[in-house]
């Protein structure tokens, strides 16, 4: 077995992603010698202890990061600045700070000014997840065959970037590097907009008159069921994602709204060719996903 990449790996937050990192690190043995887990609530800390997925469970974030050579932010992106303010004075020189957040420009905005000199900030985003949350939701295979986007900037230390890339390789992921602004645009269309639409469709259904709503739930077809699965996602996390990727999300929403209205007009005026073209393009995207084993 390869030498462990990190002597001490600290996870700030042990929800779906954090607890999955803990599990894969424990299962493999070559990611970290010691896994430290910190969570905000006593109930989560107790559950992490019961599950036995971390070597050290620490209620105090400042204590948790002490001596860690890699610290992973796994809390909602809206909490980053507050947590960094707590832990920054306690980070060891040369430590790597990375994260799993779904927005990247906001990570530089919130973490870079607070990162001590000599500490390396290497943001990353595993494109993996389920609609479930909490320490019980994680599993070691979550990242297998999934992409992780690493978003260094010009001044990021190359050796630190390579260590973060290697951590995700060992977790089973495929790695891509991208600049933070491009990342935020890409995830706005492939992740954030679909979630916004799912939350909207489900709240529209919830607003229907009571007798119609009962029928909606009773006869929900697979299309609606898919939306409800996405809409079951963690509210705090998604609120923070929407607010922290505001510009890119609103841009994609505006483009989608124009396209939806164009398709609506085609339906109204019976433009069969236009409708068929849109459906074919949807099938093409699906085929592309299947070919890339991302379906």
C-alpha positions in Angstrom: 0.0 0.0 0.0 1.2 3.5 -0.8 2.3 5.8 2.1 -0.6 7.9 3.5 -0.9 11.2 1.6 -1.6 13.2 4.8 -0.6 12.6 8.3 -3.7 14.3 9.7 -6.8 15.0 7.6 -9.4 17.3 9.3 -13.0 17.4 8.0 -15.0 20.5 9.0 -18.5 19.1 8.6 -19.5 15.5 8.4 -22.7 15.4 6.2 -23.0 13.4 3.1 -19.7 14.5 1.5 -17.6 14.8 4.7 -18.7 11.4 6.0 -18.0 9.8 2.6 -14.5 11.3 2.6 -14.1 9.9 6.2 -15.3 6.5 5.1 -13.1 6.2 2.0 -10.1 7.4 4.0 -10.7 4.8 6.6 -11.4 2.0 4.1 -8.2 2.7 2.0 -5.7 3.7 4.6 -3.5 5.6 2.1 -5.3 9.0 2.2 -4.6 9.8 5.9 -3.0 8.3 9.0 -5.5 10.1 11.2 -9.0 11.4 10.3 -10.3 14.2 12.5 -14.0 15.1 12.2 -15.6 18.3 13.5 -19.4 19.1 13.5 -21.4 21.9 14.9 -24.1 19.9 16.8 -23.5 17.5 19.7 -26.0 15.1 18.0 -23.9 14.9 14.9 -20.7 14.4 16.9 -22.3 11.6 18.9 -23.5 9.9 15.7 -20.0 10.1 14.1 -18.6 8.5 17.2 -21.2 5.7 17.0 -20.5 5.1 13.4 -16.7 5.0 14.0 -15.8 6.7 10.8 -13.2 9.1 12.3 -10.2 8.6 14.5 -10.8 11.8 16.4 -14.1 13.6 16.9 -13.7 17.2 18.0 -16.4 19.7 19.0 -14.1 22.7 18.8 -13.2 23.7 15.2 -10.0 25.5 16.3 -8.8 22.3 18.1 -9.8 20.1 15.2 -7.5 21.8 12.7 -4.5 21.9 15.0 -1.6 19.9 13.5 -3.7 18.9 10.4 -1.8 19.0 7.1 -5.0 19.1 5.2 -8.3 20.7 6.2 -11.4 20.1 4.2 -14.4 22.5 4.4 -17.5 20.4 4.2 -20.0 22.9 5.7 -22.5 24.9 3.6 -20.7 27.5 1.5 -22.5 30.3 3.4 -20.7 29.3 6.6 -17.2 29.3 5.2 -16.1 32.8 6.3 -17.4 32.3 9.9 -15.6 28.9 10.2 -12.4 30.2 8.7 -12.3 33.1 11.1 -12.4 30.6 13.9 -9.8 28.2 12.6 -7.3 30.5 10.7 -5.1 31.3 13.7 -4.7 27.6 14.5 -3.8 26.3 11.0 -0.2 24.9 10.9 2.2 26.5 8.4 2.3 24.6 5.1 -1.2 23.1 5.7 -3.5 22.7 2.7 -7.1 24.1 3.0 -9.5 22.7 0.5 -13.3 22.3 0.3 -16.2 20.4 -1.4 -18.5 23.4 -2.1 -20.6 23.8 -5.2 -19.6 27.4 -5.8 -16.0 28.5 -6.3 -15.8 32.3 -6.8 -17.4 32.7 -3.3 -14.7 30.4 -1.8 -12.0 32.7 -2.9 -14.0 35.7 -1.8 -14.6 34.3 1.7 -11.5 32.2 2.4 -8.6 33.8 0.5 -8.5 37.0 2.6 -8.5 35.0 5.9 -5.9 32.3 4.8 -2.7 32.8 6.7 0.6 33.3 4.8 2.2 29.9 4.2 -1.1 28.0 4.1 -2.2 26.8 0.7 -5.8 27.3 -0.5 -6.9 24.8 -3.1 -10.7 24.8 -3.7 -12.3 21.7 -5.2 -15.8 20.4 -6.0 -16.7 16.7 -6.2 -19.5 16.4 -8.7 -21.1 13.6 -6.6 -24.0 13.5 -4.2 -27.4 12.2 -3.4 -30.5 13.9 -2.0 -29.7 12.6 1.5 -27.8 14.5 4.2 -26.1 13.8 7.5 -23.3 11.4 8.6 -25.5 8.3 8.0 -25.9 9.3 4.3 -22.2 8.9 3.3 -20.6 5.9 1.7 -17.0 5.1 0.6 -18.0 4.6 -3.0 -19.7 8.0 -3.5 -16.8 9.4 -5.5 -16.0 6.3 -7.6 -16.0 7.3 -11.3 -17.2 10.8 -10.6 -15.5 14.0 -11.6 -13.9 16.4 -9.1 -13.2 19.9 -10.4 -10.1 21.5 -8.8 -10.0 25.3 -9.2 -6.5 26.7 -8.5 -5.5 30.2 -9.5 -2.2 31.5 -10.9 -0.6 31.9 -7.5 -1.7 28.5 -6.0 1.2 26.3 -5.0 1.5 23.5 -7.6 2.6 20.9 -5.1 -0.5 21.6 -3.0 -2.7 21.3 -6.1 -1.1 17.9 -6.9 -1.8 16.7 -3.3 -5.5 17.6 -3.5 -5.7 16.0 -7.0 -4.0 12.8 -5.6 -6.4 12.7 -2.6 -9.4 12.6 -5.0 -7.7 10.1 -7.3 -7.3 7.8 -4.3 -11.0 8.3 -3.5 -11.7 6.9 -7.0 -12.5 10.2 -8.8 -11.5 11.6 -12.2 -9.9 15.1 -12.0 -10.4 18.2 -14.0 -8.9 21.6 -13.4 -10.9 24.7 -14.3 -10.8 28.4 -13.4 -13.3 29.4 -10.6 -15.5 31.6 -12.9 -15.9 28.9 -15.6 -16.7 26.3 -12.9 -19.5 28.5 -11.5 -21.1 28.9 -15.0 -20.9 25.2 -15.7 -22.4 24.1 -12.4 -25.1 26.8 -12.8 -26.5 25.0 -15.8 -25.8 21.3 -14.9 -26.7 21.5 -11.2 -28.0 24.7 -9.8 -30.6 25.5 -12.4 -32.1 22.0 -12.3 -32.4 22.2 -8.5 -34.0 25.7 -8.8 -36.5 24.2 -11.3 -37.2 21.1 -9.2 -37.9 23.2 -6.1 -40.2 25.5 -8.1 -42.2 22.6 -9.7 -42.7 20.9 -6.4 -43.8 24.2 -4.7 -46.2 24.8 -7.6 -47.6 21.4 -7.1 -47.9 22.1 -3.4 -49.9 25.3 -4.1 -52.5 23.4 -6.1 -56.0 23.0 -4.6 -56.1 20.2 -2.1 -58.1 17.7 -4.2 -55.8 18.2 -7.3 -52.7 17.9 -5.1 -53.8 14.5 -3.7 -54.2 13.3 -7.3 -50.7 14.7 -8.2 -49.1 12.7 -5.4 -51.2 9.6 -6.2 -50.5 9.5 -9.9 -47.0 11.1 -10.0 -45.3 9.9 -13.2 -41.5 9.3 -13.3 -40.8 12.8 -14.6 -42.4 14.4 -11.5 -40.8 11.8 -9.2 -37.4 12.7 -10.6 -38.0 16.3 -9.6 -39.2 15.4 -6.1 -35.9 13.4 -5.6 -33.9 16.5 -6.4 -36.2 18.7 -4.4 -35.6 16.6 -1.3 -32.1 18.0 -1.0 -30.7 19.9 2.0 -32.4 23.3 2.3 -29.5 25.2 4.0 -26.9 23.9 1.6 -29.0 24.9 -1.5 -30.1 28.3 -0.1 -26.3 29.0 0.3 -25.5 27.7 -3.2 -28.2 29.9 -4.8 -27.1 33.0 -3.0 -23.4 32.4 -3.6 -23.7 31.7 -7.3 -26.3 34.4 -7.8 -24.9 35.9 -11.1 -24.2 32.7 -13.0 -27.5 31.1 -11.8 -29.6 34.2 -12.9 -27.8 34.3 -16.2 -28.7 30.6 -16.9 -32.3 31.1 -15.6 -32.7 34.0 -18.0 -31.5 31.9 -20.9 -33.7 29.0 -19.9 -36.7 31.2 -19.5 -36.2 32.5 -23.1 -35.9 28.9 -24.4 -38.9 27.7 -22.4 -41.0 30.6 -23.9 -39.8 29.7 -27.4 -40.9 26.1 -26.9 -44.2 27.2 -25.4 -44.8 29.4 -28.5 -44.1 26.4 -30.7 -46.7 24.3 -28.7 -49.2 27.2 -29.0 -48.8 27.5 -32.8 -48.4 23.8 -33.5 -44.8 24.1 -34.8 -44.1 20.3 -34.8 -40.6 20.6 -36.3 -39.4 23.0 -33.6 -40.8 20.8 -30.8 -39.3 17.7 -32.3 -35.9 19.4 -32.6 -35.9 20.3 -28.9 -36.8 16.7 -27.9 -34.0 15.3 -30.2 -31.5 17.7 -28.6 -32.5 16.4 -25.2 -32.0 12.8 -26.3 -28.5 13.7 -27.7 -27.5 15.1 -24.3 -28.7 11.9 -22.6 -26.8 9.7 -25.0 -23.6 11.8 -24.4 -24.0 11.2 -20.7 -24.4 7.5 -21.1 -21.3 7.3 -23.4 -19.3 9.1 -20.7 -20.6 6.7 -18.0 -22.1 9.8 -16.1 -25.7 8.7 -16.4 
